[in-house]
Amino acid sequence: MTDKPFASLKAGPSYEFSANRQPKCPHCGSEYVIEDHDAWQLYDENDTHDVDCGHCGREFQVTSRASWTFSTDEQDALDDEEPGHEH
């Protein structure tokens, strides 16, 4: 571990700290496991949160970004159609 703030972020490619399934500490590079810290507030959509790294103890900000996809491939009405009806 280094004493320099944001050492891991400065040392590596910044894309390694973006769009991850779990936040990554920009100081020491450790993964911040949301479930282990009961940090469910990180799932608030499009917001920034301050957290303390469980490995190095330093505070850092986590920005959450939400995105949605939409599907229409399953339709209840398809099961209700009369036989012989073409789609």
CYANA upper distance limits for C-alpha pairs under 8 A (distance plus 0.5 A):
  1 MET  CA     28 CYS  CA      6.66
  1 MET  CA     56 CYS  CA      7.87
  2 THR  CA      7 ALA  CA      7.46
  2 THR  CA     27 HIS  CA      8.46
  2 THR  CA     28 CYS  CA      7.69
  4 LYS  CA     27 HIS  CA      7.98
  5 PRO  CA     27 HIS  CA      6.03
  6 PHE  CA     10 LYS  CA      6.65
  6 PHE  CA     26 PRO  CA      5.49
  6 PHE  CA     27 HIS  CA      4.50
  6 PHE  CA     28 CYS  CA      7.92
  7 ALA  CA     11 ALA  CA      6.49
  7 ALA  CA     26 PRO  CA      7.39
  7 ALA  CA     27 HIS  CA      5.65
  7 ALA  CA     28 CYS  CA      7.26
  8 SER  CA     12 GLY  CA      6.72
  8 SER  CA     25 CYS  CA      8.31
  8 SER  CA     26 PRO  CA      5.85
  8 SER  CA     27 HIS  CA      5.64
  8 SER  CA     28 CYS  CA      5.88
  8 SER  CA     29 GLY  CA      5.88
  9 LEU  CA     13 PRO  CA      7.78
  9 LEU  CA     14 SER  CA      6.65
  9 LEU  CA     17 PHE  CA      7.75
  9 LEU  CA     26 PRO  CA      5.20
  9 LEU  CA     27 HIS  CA      7.06
  9 LEU  CA     29 GLY  CA      7.92
 10 LYS  CA     14 SER  CA      8.06
 12 GLY  CA     16 GLU  CA      7.98
 13 PRO  CA     17 PHE  CA      8.50
 14 SER  CA     18 SER  CA      7.54
 15 TYR  CA     19 ALA  CA      8.45
 16 GLU  CA     20 ASN  CA      8.24
 17 PHE  CA     23 PRO  CA      7.94
 17 PHE  CA     24 LYS  CA      6.46
 17 PHE  CA     26 PRO  CA      7.73
 20 ASN  CA     24 LYS  CA      8.16
 22 GLN  CA     31 GLU  CA      6.95
 22 GLN  CA     32 TYR  CA      6.62
 22 GLN  CA     33 VAL  CA      6.42
 22 GLN  CA     34 ILE  CA      7.22
 23 PRO  CA     31 GLU  CA      6.47
 23 PRO  CA     32 TYR  CA      5.72
 23 PRO  CA     33 VAL  CA      7.69
 23 PRO  CA     34 ILE  CA      8.37
 23 PRO  CA     62 VAL  CA      7.24
 24 LYS  CA     29 GLY  CA      6.30
 24 LYS  CA     30 SER  CA      6.15
 24 LYS  CA     31 GLU  CA      4.93
 24 LYS  CA     32 TYR  CA      6.14
 25 CYS  CA     29 GLY  CA      5.31
 25 CYS  CA     30 SER  CA      5.82
 25 CYS  CA     31 GLU  CA      6.75
 25 CYS  CA     32 TYR  CA      7.14
 25 CYS  CA     53 CYS  CA      6.92
 25 CYS  CA     60 PHE  CA      7.51
 26 PRO  CA     60 PHE  CA      7.73
 27 HIS  CA     56 CYS  CA      8.17
 27 HIS  CA     58 ARG  CA      7.70
 28 CYS  CA     55 HIS  CA      8.22
 28 CYS  CA     56 CYS  CA      6.97
 30 SER  CA     53 CYS  CA      8.38
 30 SER  CA     55 HIS  CA      7.26
 32 TYR  CA     53 CYS  CA      7.09
 32 TYR  CA     54 GLY  CA      7.59
 33 VAL  CA     37 HIS  CA      7.13
 34 ILE  CA     38 ASP  CA      6.50
 34 ILE  CA     39 ALA  CA      5.65
 34 ILE  CA     40 TRP  CA      7.15
 34 ILE  CA     42 LEU  CA      8.19
 35 GLU  CA     39 ALA  CA      7.11
 35 GLU  CA     40 TRP  CA      7.91
 40 TRP  CA     44 ASP  CA      8.46
 42 LEU  CA     47 ASP  CA      8.42
 42 LEU  CA     48 THR  CA      8.48
 42 LEU  CA     49 HIS  CA      7.19
 42 LEU  CA     62 VAL  CA      7.98
 42 LEU  CA     63 THR  CA      8.39
 42 LEU  CA     64 SER  CA      6.95
 43 TYR  CA     64 SER  CA      7.12
 44 ASP  CA     64 SER  CA      7.44
 45 GLU  CA     64 SER  CA      6.57
 45 GLU  CA     65 ARG  CA      6.42
 45 GLU  CA     66 ALA  CA      6.03
 46 ASN  CA     63 THR  CA      7.38
 46 ASN  CA     64 SER  CA      5.54
 46 ASN  CA     65 ARG  CA      5.05
 46 ASN  CA     66 ALA  CA      6.67
 47 ASP  CA     63 THR  CA      6.16
 47 ASP  CA     64 SER  CA      5.96
 47 ASP  CA     65 ARG  CA      7.72
 48 THR  CA     61 GLN  CA      6.97
 48 THR  CA     62 VAL  CA      6.01
 48 THR  CA     63 THR  CA      4.72
 48 THR  CA     64 SER  CA      6.84
 49 HIS  CA     61 GLN  CA      5.94
 49 HIS  CA     62 VAL  CA      5.64
 49 HIS  CA     63 THR  CA      6.84
 50 ASP  CA     59 GLU  CA      7.11
 50 ASP  CA     60 PHE  CA      6.16
 50 ASP  CA     61 GLN  CA      5.03
 50 ASP  CA     62 VAL  CA      6.82
 51 VAL  CA     59 GLU  CA      5.98
 51 VAL  CA     60 PHE  CA      6.13
 51 VAL  CA     61 GLN  CA      6.76
 51 VAL  CA     62 VAL  CA      7.72
 52 ASP  CA     57 GLY  CA      6.13
 52 ASP  CA     58 ARG  CA      5.93
 52 ASP  CA     59 GLU  CA      4.76
 52 ASP  CA     60 PHE  CA      6.90
 53 CYS  CA     57 GLY  CA      5.26
 53 CYS  CA     58 ARG  CA      5.96
 53 CYS  CA     59 GLU  CA      6.69
 53 CYS  CA     60 PHE  CA      7.95
 75 GLN  CA     79 ASP  CA      8.18
 76 ASP  CA     80 ASP  CA      7.49
 77 ALA  CA     81 GLU  CA      6.91
 81 GLU  CA     85 HIS  CA      7.38
